[in-house]
Amino acid sequence: MSSASGKFAKANMRRFFAPAENFTATSVRLESDETHHLRDVLRLRVGDEVYAMDGRGREFRCRIVEIDRRSAELELLEAAAPIVPESPLDLTLAAAVLTSDNFDLVVQKSVELGVRTLIPLLTVRGDVKVKDPAAKVKRWDRIALEAAKQSGRNKLMSILPPVSFTEFAKSTSKPNVLFFSERCGDGLPELQREHPVTAIVGPAGGWDDAEIETAERKGFAIVTLGGRILRAETAAIAAATIIQHRFGDLN
């Protein structure tokens, strides 16, 4: 293993998150979940070195100075450079809510692909009902955090509460909105690179005619990927990948 890959592997295994307010000029306090992982899963001890990030782009090399049942205190040794750079593209993915495992995959891969904001959509042909939105978002936030720690990102992806496609469309008037559809669309258009990009991906059952009409009225660019029939979770991941390759840093 090269020294670079060794450094990544070490950071990957020993990266922890704490809210920005838990950092001082010289130390950071880990809360109970991260302390459990540090103490009981990785079995780290006082004196071991780890990395701590605040989810807003700051990360530090640290030394463990105290561990108790509900928290751990780390000494900040030095600021750490990002393991991987944050994508310059401000990409929002608005994706139809899928069954639990499939949408969990969308959350995880969105983090890995540099998506900044994920908006879960409730659609006409979607077969998933969200009974407790707050609990769902909390679960997705945990998945996103673990994905960020494993993939090297030090900025957390924002996940908004689920919203119907109709309500989402009403509130979306930005340029660079791509509506991915299995029909009625064209190839990927040129975008205004100085603006954020929003990609909208539908459910396993496809878009309802009324939803496509709404997208047309709003002036969204309707995009159809030719040559493949994709599962909904694959389409969401493919859309993010294609956009990052064309307009971001995935080259």
C-alpha positions as CSV (number, residue, x, y, z in Angstrom):
1,M,0.0,0.0,0.0
2,S,1.4,3.4,-0.9
3,S,1.8,6.1,1.7
4,A,-1.1,8.1,0.2
5,S,-3.5,5.2,0.3
6,G,-2.3,4.3,3.8
7,K,-3.1,7.9,5.0
8,F,-6.5,7.6,3.5
9,A,-7.2,4.2,5.0
10,K,-6.2,5.5,8.5
11,A,-8.3,8.6,8.2
12,N,-11.2,6.6,6.8
13,M,-11.3,4.3,9.8
14,R,-10.8,7.0,12.4
15,R,-12.9,9.9,11.3
16,F,-15.5,11.3,13.7
17,F,-18.1,14.0,13.5
18,A,-19.1,16.6,16.1
19,P,-21.4,19.6,15.6
20,A,-19.5,22.9,15.1
21,E,-20.6,24.2,18.5
22,N,-18.8,21.3,20.2
23,F,-15.4,22.7,19.0
24,T,-13.3,25.1,20.9
25,A,-10.0,26.6,19.9
26,T,-8.1,23.6,21.4
27,S,-10.5,20.7,21.8
28,V,-13.7,19.0,20.6
29,R,-16.3,16.9,22.4
30,L,-17.8,13.8,20.7
31,E,-21.4,13.0,21.6
32,S,-22.7,9.6,22.6
33,D,-23.1,7.8,19.2
34,E,-19.6,8.8,18.0
35,T,-18.2,8.0,21.4
36,H,-19.7,4.5,21.2
37,H,-18.1,4.0,17.8
38,L,-14.7,5.2,19.1
39,R,-14.8,3.2,22.3
40,D,-16.8,0.1,21.7
41,V,-16.4,-0.5,17.9
42,L,-12.9,0.7,17.1
43,R,-11.7,0.2,20.7
44,L,-9.6,3.3,20.7
45,R,-8.0,4.5,23.9
46,V,-6.6,7.7,25.4
47,G,-3.6,8.8,23.5
48,D,-4.7,7.5,20.2
49,E,-4.9,9.9,17.2
50,V,-8.1,10.4,15.2
51,Y,-9.7,12.9,12.9
52,A,-12.7,15.1,13.8
53,M,-14.8,17.1,11.4
54,D,-17.6,19.6,11.9
55,G,-19.6,18.8,8.7
56,R,-19.1,22.3,7.4
57,G,-15.6,21.8,5.9
58,R,-13.3,21.9,8.9
59,E,-11.4,18.8,9.9
60,F,-8.6,18.3,12.5
61,R,-6.0,15.7,13.5
62,C,-6.7,15.1,17.2
63,R,-5.5,13.1,20.2
64,I,-8.0,11.4,22.6
65,V,-7.6,12.8,26.1
66,E,-10.7,11.5,27.8
67,I,-13.4,8.9,27.3
68,D,-16.4,8.3,29.4
69,R,-19.8,6.6,29.0
70,R,-21.5,9.3,27.0
71,S,-18.8,11.5,25.5
72,A,-15.1,11.8,24.5
73,E,-12.8,14.7,24.7
74,L,-10.2,15.2,21.9
75,E,-7.3,17.6,21.8
76,L,-7.0,19.5,18.5
77,L,-3.4,19.0,17.1
78,E,-3.6,20.6,13.7
79,A,-6.0,21.5,10.9
80,A,-6.2,18.7,8.4
81,A,-6.5,19.1,4.6
82,P,-9.5,17.5,3.0
83,I,-9.0,13.9,2.1
84,V,-11.0,14.6,-1.1
85,P,-11.9,18.0,-2.5
86,E,-15.5,19.2,-2.4
87,S,-17.1,19.3,-5.8
88,P,-17.2,22.9,-7.2
89,L,-20.7,22.1,-8.6
90,D,-23.6,23.0,-6.3
91,L,-25.8,20.0,-7.2
92,T,-29.2,19.3,-5.8
93,L,-30.8,15.9,-6.4
94,A,-34.6,15.7,-6.1
95,A,-35.4,12.0,-6.2
96,A,-38.6,10.1,-5.7
97,V,-38.8,8.2,-2.4
98,L,-38.2,4.5,-2.9
99,T,-38.4,1.4,-0.7
100,S,-36.2,1.7,2.3
101,D,-33.1,-0.1,1.1
102,N,-33.2,1.4,-2.4
103,F,-33.5,5.0,-1.1
104,D,-30.8,4.3,1.5
105,L,-28.6,3.4,-1.5
106,V,-29.5,6.7,-3.2
107,V,-28.6,8.6,0.0
108,Q,-25.2,6.9,0.3
109,K,-24.2,7.2,-3.3
110,S,-25.3,10.8,-3.5
111,V,-22.8,11.7,-0.8
112,E,-20.1,9.8,-2.6
113,L,-20.9,11.6,-5.8
114,G,-20.6,15.1,-4.2
115,V,-24.4,16.0,-4.1
116,R,-24.9,19.0,-1.8
117,T,-28.6,18.7,-1.2
118,L,-31.0,15.8,-1.5
119,I,-34.7,16.4,-1.7
120,P,-37.0,13.3,-1.3
121,L,-40.0,13.6,-3.6
122,L,-43.5,12.1,-3.2
123,T,-44.9,11.3,-6.6
124,V,-48.2,10.2,-8.1
125,R,-46.9,6.7,-9.1
126,G,-44.6,6.3,-6.1
127,D,-45.6,3.3,-4.1
128,V,-44.0,4.4,-0.8
129,K,-45.8,6.3,1.9
130,V,-43.7,8.3,4.4
131,K,-45.6,8.0,7.7
132,D,-43.0,9.7,10.0
133,P,-41.0,12.2,7.9
134,A,-38.9,13.4,10.8
135,A,-37.8,9.8,11.6
136,K,-37.0,9.1,8.0
137,V,-34.9,12.2,7.6
138,K,-33.0,11.3,10.9
139,R,-32.3,7.9,9.5
140,W,-31.1,9.3,6.1
141,D,-28.9,11.8,8.0
142,R,-27.2,9.0,9.8
143,I,-26.6,7.2,6.5
144,A,-25.2,10.4,4.9
145,L,-22.9,11.0,7.9
146,E,-21.4,7.5,7.7
147,A,-21.0,7.8,3.9
148,A,-19.2,11.2,4.3
149,K,-16.9,9.7,6.9
150,Q,-16.1,6.7,4.7
151,S,-15.8,8.6,1.4
152,G,-13.5,11.4,2.7
153,R,-16.0,14.3,2.5
154,N,-15.9,16.8,5.3
155,K,-19.1,18.7,4.4
156,L,-22.3,16.9,5.2
157,M,-25.0,16.6,2.5
158,S,-28.2,18.4,3.4
159,I,-31.4,16.2,3.3
160,L,-34.7,18.1,3.3
161,P,-38.0,16.8,4.5
162,P,-40.0,14.8,1.9
163,V,-42.2,17.0,-0.3
164,S,-44.7,16.3,-3.1
165,F,-43.4,16.9,-6.6
166,T,-46.2,19.4,-7.2
167,E,-45.1,21.5,-4.2
168,F,-41.5,21.2,-5.1
169,A,-42.2,22.4,-8.6
170,K,-44.1,25.4,-7.3
171,S,-41.1,26.5,-5.3
172,T,-38.4,25.8,-7.9
173,S,-37.7,28.6,-10.4
174,K,-33.9,28.3,-10.7
175,P,-32.1,27.9,-14.0
176,N,-30.4,24.6,-14.7
177,V,-33.3,22.3,-13.6
178,L,-33.1,18.9,-15.3
179,F,-36.2,16.7,-15.2
180,F,-35.1,13.1,-16.0
181,S,-37.9,11.2,-17.7
182,E,-38.3,7.9,-19.5
183,R,-40.2,9.7,-22.2
184,C,-40.9,13.1,-23.8
185,G,-37.3,14.3,-23.4
186,D,-34.1,15.1,-25.2
187,G,-30.4,14.8,-24.5
188,L,-28.6,16.6,-21.8
189,P,-28.6,20.4,-22.6
190,E,-25.8,22.9,-22.0
191,L,-26.1,24.6,-18.7
192,Q,-25.2,27.9,-17.2
193,R,-22.1,26.9,-15.3
194,E,-22.1,29.8,-12.9
195,H,-25.5,28.6,-11.5
196,P,-26.4,25.6,-9.3
197,V,-27.9,22.5,-10.9
198,T,-31.0,20.6,-9.8
199,A,-31.6,17.1,-11.1
200,I,-35.1,15.6,-10.7
201,V,-35.6,11.8,-10.9
202,G,-38.9,9.9,-10.7
203,P,-40.2,6.7,-9.1
204,A,-40.1,3.1,-10.3
205,G,-43.5,3.5,-12.0
206,G,-42.4,6.5,-14.0
207,W,-43.8,10.0,-14.1
208,D,-47.5,10.7,-14.3
209,D,-48.6,12.7,-17.4
210,A,-49.7,15.6,-15.2
211,E,-46.2,15.7,-13.6
212,I,-44.5,15.8,-17.0
213,E,-46.9,18.6,-18.0
214,T,-46.0,20.5,-14.8
215,A,-42.3,20.2,-15.6
216,E,-43.0,21.5,-19.1
217,R,-44.9,24.5,-17.8
218,K,-42.2,25.3,-15.4
219,G,-39.6,25.3,-18.2
220,F,-37.6,22.4,-16.8
221,A,-35.3,20.7,-19.3
222,I,-36.8,17.3,-19.8
223,V,-34.0,14.7,-20.3
224,T,-34.4,11.2,-21.5
225,L,-31.4,8.8,-21.3
226,G,-31.5,6.7,-24.4
227,G,-30.4,3.1,-24.8
228,R,-31.1,1.8,-21.2
229,I,-34.0,1.0,-19.0
230,L,-32.9,1.9,-15.5
231,R,-34.2,1.1,-12.1
232,A,-35.2,4.2,-10.2
233,E,-32.3,4.1,-7.8
234,T,-29.9,3.4,-10.7
235,A,-31.4,6.4,-12.6
236,A,-30.8,8.7,-9.6
237,I,-27.2,7.6,-9.2
238,A,-26.6,7.8,-13.0
239,A,-28.1,11.3,-13.2
240,A,-25.7,12.6,-10.5
241,T,-22.8,10.8,-12.1
242,I,-23.5,12.2,-15.6
243,I,-23.9,15.8,-14.3
244,Q,-20.8,15.6,-12.2
245,H,-18.8,14.3,-15.2
246,R,-20.2,17.0,-17.5
247,F,-20.3,20.0,-15.2
248,G,-18.5,19.1,-12.0
249,D,-15.1,17.5,-11.1
250,L,-15.8,13.8,-12.0
251,N,-13.4,13.6,-14.9
